[in-house]
């Protein structure tokens, strides 16, 4: 677990933002990832919310130099096996269950587990986790909540996701217990559908310069 936590720590420090992407067409995956990497955002969370997500994840992992392809919305042990086979370098979950954590213990991939309360943070701490996703960020209390957690629970580090935007990312990133944020705004659906990869690279550069 200690080694996997080190890996997650390093991935979270690659850039201030981890793009959270929903890939609707496999043909978009590689070009989208290349645009994000070119803009300075190498860690990419491909959410398992579409029928082509695993195929897209595999394509990014195999074809995009410099990308750290991760799998998001991992909620079952079966999905852990699937993303391992697809070549993911890390996994992200919106929350946790004992079955998911047990399966993650047996996986070579590091997991960034989702939390929304102090009790969940403490329970994950007992399982050896020191790095977590804070979700849904804006609805679960936002930056003020995470700041409040840093007092009684100073040893944990977070990646807030959910309602994070260019406008409020800096508020999160200014906190001592936040290493990065996750956001979908860096890969807006309209630009992906228009295949405006240069536009996405421009947004990525802006996000990469946040910290």
N, C-alpha and C positions, 0 to 999 in steps of 0.2 A: 504493500500500500504506500509506503514512504516513497518508493521510486515513482509510482504512478502520480502521486501528489506533486512531485518535483516536475514531472512532465507537464501536468496541467498548469502549474505555476509558470513555467517557461512559455507555454502557449498563450496564456493570458497576458504575458508581457510583450508579445510580439508586436502588438499595436493597441492603441486605446479603444478600438472598436472591433468586435467580432461581427461581421455581417451575418444576419439571419436571413437565409434565402429560401424561397419556395419556388422550385423549378417545375414549371408546367410542361415544358418541351425539352426533351433530352438534347436536342440540337442547340439549345441555348446554354447548356451547362458549362462547357469548356470556355466559350467566349466570355461568359459572365464572370467566371472565376479568374480568367486571365486579366479582365478589366479591373477587378478588385485588387488582385496582386500587383498590377502595374500602378495602382493608386496607393499602394503601401499597406494593404490589409490582407495579409497572407492566411490568417486563420479564418476559415469559412464554415459556418454551420448550415448544412443542408438539412432542412426539416423533412421528416418522413410523413409529409401530409399529402403527397400526390402519388399516383400509381407509378410514376417514373423516377421517384426520389432515389431509390437504391441504384438504379442505372446511372443517374446523373452523378451520384456520389462516386461511383466506380470510375466514371469517365474523368472526373476532376482529379481523383487520386492518381490515376495512371498517366494523364496527359498534361497536367498543368504544373510546370516547373515552379517551385517555390511556394506552392499552396500546401497548407495544412488542412486537409479536408476532414471535417467533423460531421457527425450525424446528430441532428436535433430531434426533439420530440420522441426520444427513445423511452418507451413505457413498459415493454415486456421483455422477458428473458429471450424470447425467440428473436426479437429485433436486435438484440445484442449480437447474436450469432450472425445475423444477416449483415450488419454493418461491419463486423470483423471481416467477413468474406468480401465485402465491397471495397475494402482497403482504407477504411476510416482510421484517422490517427487519434481521435478522441470522440467521446459521446457526451450528449447533454440531455438531461431529463427535466420536464416541467415540475416534477415532484418526485417522491420516492415511495416505494413499498419494500417490504422485507424481501419478497421474491426477487425484485429487481436488484436490490443491493447484494443479495447472495450471488446472483448471476454475475454481477459486476465484479465481485471478489474473484471469481473464477476466470475472468476475461483479462487478456493482456492489455486491453485498452483502458486508459484513464477515463473516469466518469466525472462530469461536472453536474452534481445533483441539484435539483431545484428545491428551494426553501422559501417560506414566506413568514415564518414565525421564529421567535427565540427558541421555543421548544424543539422545533425541527432542526435548528442549527445545533443545539446541544445533543440531540439524538444522533445526528450525523457525525458530530465530533467523537462520540463514543465508538463509532464504527471506523474511525481513523481519517475522516475527511476534514480538511482544513480550508478547502476551496470549494465554493458553492455558487450556484446561480441564484439570484434573488428575483423571484417571479410570482405574480405579475408586478413588476417594479412600481409603476405609478399607482396602481390600485392597492398595493400592499403597504403603502406608507411612504414610498419614494425615498429621496435622499435624507429627509429628516429622520425617518425610521432607521435607516442604516447607520446614520450618525449616532443615534441613541443606542444601537446595539454595540457599538465599538467600546462603550464604557464597560459594561458587564462581561462582554464577550470579545476581548481585544485580539484574540489570536486567529480569528477567521477572516478570510478574504473573499470578496464577492465580485460577480459579474451581473449587475442589474440588467434585466431584459423585460420588455413589455411596457410600452408607452415611452420608451426612450427615444429622443430625437436630437437633432443638432442643437436645438434651443435649450434643452435641459441636460445634455450629456456632461457638460462642464461641471454642473453642480454635483453630479455623482463622482466624476473623476477627481474632484477636489478632496474627496474623503480619503482618509488614511486606509480604510479597510476595503476600498474599491480598487481593483487592479485594471479593470477594463469594463466596457459596457457592451451589450449585445443590441443590435438594431437592424431593422429591415429598411430603414429610410435610405441606406446607402445603395440599395438595389431596387428602386421603385418599379412597380409593375409596368407602368406606362413606358418607361425607358427600355425595360427588358423586351416588352412586346414590340417596341419600335426598333429593337436591336441597336440602340444608341450606346454602344460600348464606350465610346469616348466620353459621353455624358456621365456614365457610371464611374469611369476612372476619375473624372473631375470631382465628383461627389466623394469618392473614396479618399482622394488627396486631402480634401477639406477635413474629413473625419480623422485621417491619420495625423493631422496637425493639431488635434485637440489637446494633446498632452506632451 
